[in-house]
Amino acid sequence: MNLRNVAIIAHVDHGKTTLVDQLFRQSGTFRDNQRVEERAMDSNDLEKERGITILAKATSVEWEGTRINIVDTPGHADFGGEVERILSMVDGVILLVDSSEGAMPQTKFVTGKALKLGLRPIVVVNKIDRPDERIQEVLDEVFDLFVSLEATDEQLDFPVLYASGRNGYANETPDAREGTLAPLFNKIVEHVPAPNLDQDAAFSFLVTLLDRDNFLGRILTGRVQSGVVKVNQPIHALDMDGKVVETGRASKLMSFRGLERVPVEEARAGDIISLAGLAVATVSNTIADTSVTEAIQAQPIDPPTLSMRFAVNDSPMAGREGTKVTSRMIRDRLEREAESNVAIKVTESEDKDSFEVAGRGELQLGVLIETMRREGFELGISRPRVLFREDENGNKTEPYETVVIDVDDEFSGTVVDKMAQRKAELTDMRPSGGGKTRITFSAPSRGLIGYHGEFLSDTRGTGIMNRLFEKYGPHKGKIEGRKNGVLISNGNGEAQAYALGPLEERGILFVGHGEALYEGMIIGENAKTEDLEVNPMKAKQLTNFRASGGKDDAVRLTPPKKMTLEQAIAYVDDDEMVEVTPTKIRLRKRHLDPHERKKASRAKVAA
C-alpha cells in the first residue's frame, strides 16, 4: 500500500484539531451513524477543558488506496519538546494559518524546525469564511516568514489551499465557499513524498513519543527507519551515544487506524507504529535489531528555561484532602513525567522533601501540577524562577521571549507602558485592521511571570498575548515584582464574618466566612506595600443586652477573590508558596511561624 507521513502544524486556536476531525469524517474513518466527540483528537481532560492540544497524537486515514499517517502537534511553545521530535517522523507538513490572525510566533517556531529538516510545507489558509479575513496579506506574511527562516527556493514554491476546517471544504481558489476536503487529500498524496527508506537493512526505529499502559507497560511510538520488525523479534535499545540500554523482545506491535491502535504482526520502513516489550528505553533512544550498533541521530531538545519547587505539603491541613502526600509518591510521579516528557528535568533537594522541576514555561508546569492534583496529590509549590546561565565571558544571561500582542487601539498605550516596566523592548508596532494593533516585544521571561492576569484586566479581556522562547541574552537587572503586601492569619480556626467585615477595608480578601484557616496562611491582599498579620477568627461577643433600636448587625461581605492555579502561582512572592490539594488552592507564607519569617527576612537582607 502507498504511504504518506504528514504532520499538521499551526498556532494554537487556528483550527488544527477541527480539520483532522473533518479528514476523519470525509475519508470514511467514522461510520455515518457513529457518535464522535467534537475535536476527537483532544482526548485528555485538560485538553477538552482548555481547548488546546497538549500531547501530540498520531492517527491515520485511507484515501483512494493511500494510507496517510497524520500527526496532530501541540501549538503552544511550552509543549515544543513534543513538536521537535515529531517532525523527524514525517516527510511533509501541512502549515495551517488563520485567514485573519496570520502567521503567529508559534507558527514561526514549528515552521523553522520543519524547514531546517528540509520538509516542504503545504500551506492551508483556514477559516476563509471569517468576516475579517485578509487572505492575501496573510499569504504575504507566510512568504516573508519563510524568507526570514532561510527557506530554500524549493520550499518557497509552496502549494496553497484555501479551507474552512469547520465546514469541511478546501479549494485552490480563495472564493470557494463549499465543497469537500478532496483537494487537500489529493495535494498530500501528490506533494508529500512517500518514505524513501531501506526495507532490506536491519530493523531500526527512533522513539519519539512514550506512553504507559496498565497491561502492556511502556509503549514506544515512532517511525520505522529501516528494515522490518515482527512480533517477538529480539531487539535492543541504544542511547544517543550507541550504548546498549536494555535488550528484550518486541512483544506487541500496533499501527494506527483512525483513533485506535490496532495490533499488527509486522511493520516496515516508513510505518509509524507503537511497540511494547521494553521496560527502560525512553524518548530519543534507538530501538533496533540486535545486530545494529549505531544509534539514529535524534533532534536536540531546547533546554528548560523555568523552574519551580515541588515540596511535600507541610501545612497544618496536610493529608486531609489528598491521598498521595509522601515525598516518595511525589518523586515517583515526577520521575515518570520526566521520562515521557523530555522537556522536563527533575532534581531532588538535599533535604529529600522537595524537588526542583524545570520546564519550558508556566503553562507546561501548570498543566503538570493540575494533572497531579486530580490524581490525588498534595503539594507545596514555589514561585516560578527563570534559569540563569553564564556566557563565555562569565557574564550572567537570562532567557528572553518574543511576545506578540494583539490589542484594541485604546489599550495599546497601557500595554506598552506595562511591558516597559517589565524591561521589555518594543521591536515592532503596526495596525492589524478592525481597530486593533499588533505589538511585538523582546522581553526577559522573568518580567512576564504573573503578567497575563494583569494584561487581561488592562485590556478588559479583549487582548491576545502569544509568547515564544527567543534566546539567552544579557541580564536586565532588577524587575519590580508585586507592589502590595498580604494579609496573614495569626492563628488557627475558622474565618468569621464579624472579623472579616472590618478587614475588607484593609484590602481584597481571598477567604469567606466559615473557611478553615491556619497561622501563616495568606487570607487577602493588603492595600499597602507591607505584610500585615491579622485575626480573621474573632467572633462577636454574645451579651444579654439587647441592641438599642433592635437593628440587625448582620455583616454583608463582598464575595472573596478566588484564584485559579495559574493565577495563584503567578501571584505568590519568593517567600510564599501555593498549597495545592485535590479540592483547594491556598496561599501561604513559606515559614508559617512569624519568628521564623522575621529570621529568614533578616538573613535575606544580610545576604
Stockholm file with secondary structure:
# STOCKHOLM 1.0

chainA/1-607         MNLRNVAIIAHVDHGKTTLVDQLFRQSGTFRDNQRVEERAMDSNDLEKERGITILAKATSVEWEGTRINIVDTPGHADFGGEVERILSMVDGVILLVDSSEGAMPQTKFVTGKALKLGLRPIVVVNKIDRPDERIQEVLDEVFDLFVSLEATDEQLDFPVLYASGRNGYANETPDAREGTLAPLFNKIVEHVPAPNLDQDAAFSFLVTLLDRDNFLGRILTGRVQSGVVKVNQPIHALDMDGKVVETGRASKLMSFRGLERVPVEEARAGDIISLAGLAVATVSNTIADTSVTEAIQAQPIDPPTLSMRFAVNDSPMAGREGTKVTSRMIRDRLEREAESNVAIKVTESEDKDSFEVAGRGELQLGVLIETMRREGFELGISRPRVLFREDENGNKTEPYETVVIDVDDEFSGTVVDKMAQRKAELTDMRPSGGGKTRITFSAPSRGLIGYHGEFLSDTRGTGIMNRLFEKYGPHKGKIEGRKNGVLISNGNGEAQAYALGPLEERGILFVGHGEALYEGMIIGENAKTEDLEVNPMKAKQLTNFRASGGKDDAVRLTPPKKMTLEQAIAYVDDDEMVEVTPTKIRLRKRHLDPHERKKASRAKVAA
#=GR chainA/1-607 SS CEEEEEEEEECTTSSHHHHHHHHHHHTTSSCTTCCCCTTTTCCSHHHHHHTSCCSCEEEEEEETTEEEEEEECCCSGGGHHHHHHHGGGCSEEEEEEETTTBSCHHHHHHHHHHHHTTCCCEEEEECTTCTTCCHHHHHHHHHHHHHHTTCCHHHHSCCEEEEETTTTEEESSTTCCCCCSHHHHHHHHHHSCCCCCCSSSCCEEEEEEEEEETTTEEEEEEEEEESEEETTCEEEEECTTSCEEEEEECCEEEEEEBTEEEEESEEETTCEEEEECCSSCCTTCEEEETTCCSCCCCCCCCCCCEEEEEEECCSTTTTSSCSBCSHHHHHHHHHHHHHHCTTCEEEECTTSSEEEEEESCHHHHHHHHHHHHHTTBCEEEECCEECCEECTTSCEEEEEEEEEEEEEGGGHHHHHHHHHHTTCEEEEEEEEETTEEEEEEEEEHHHHTTHHHHHHHHTTTCCEEEEEEEEEEECCCCCCCCCSCEEEECSSEECCHHHHHHHGGGEEESCCTTCEECTTEEEEEESSSSCEEECTTCCCCCCSSCCGGGCCCCCCCCCCCCCCHHHHHHHCCTTEEEEECSSCEEEEESSCSHHHHHHHHHHHHHC
#=GC SS_cons         CEEEEEEEEECTTSSHHHHHHHHHHHTTSSCTTCCCCTTTTCCSHHHHHHTSCCSCEEEEEEETTEEEEEEECCCSGGGHHHHHHHGGGCSEEEEEEETTTBSCHHHHHHHHHHHHTTCCCEEEEECTTCTTCCHHHHHHHHHHHHHHTTCCHHHHSCCEEEEETTTTEEESSTTCCCCCSHHHHHHHHHHSCCCCCCSSSCCEEEEEEEEEETTTEEEEEEEEEESEEETTCEEEEECTTSCEEEEEECCEEEEEEBTEEEEESEEETTCEEEEECCSSCCTTCEEEETTCCSCCCCCCCCCCCEEEEEEECCSTTTTSSCSBCSHHHHHHHHHHHHHHCTTCEEEECTTSSEEEEEESCHHHHHHHHHHHHHTTBCEEEECCEECCEECTTSCEEEEEEEEEEEEEGGGHHHHHHHHHHTTCEEEEEEEEETTEEEEEEEEEHHHHTTHHHHHHHHTTTCCEEEEEEEEEEECCCCCCCCCSCEEEECSSEECCHHHHHHHGGGEEESCCTTCEECTTEEEEEESSSSCEEECTTCCCCCCSSCCGGGCCCCCCCCCCCCCCHHHHHHHCCTTEEEEECSSCEEEEESSCSHHHHHHHHHHHHHC
//
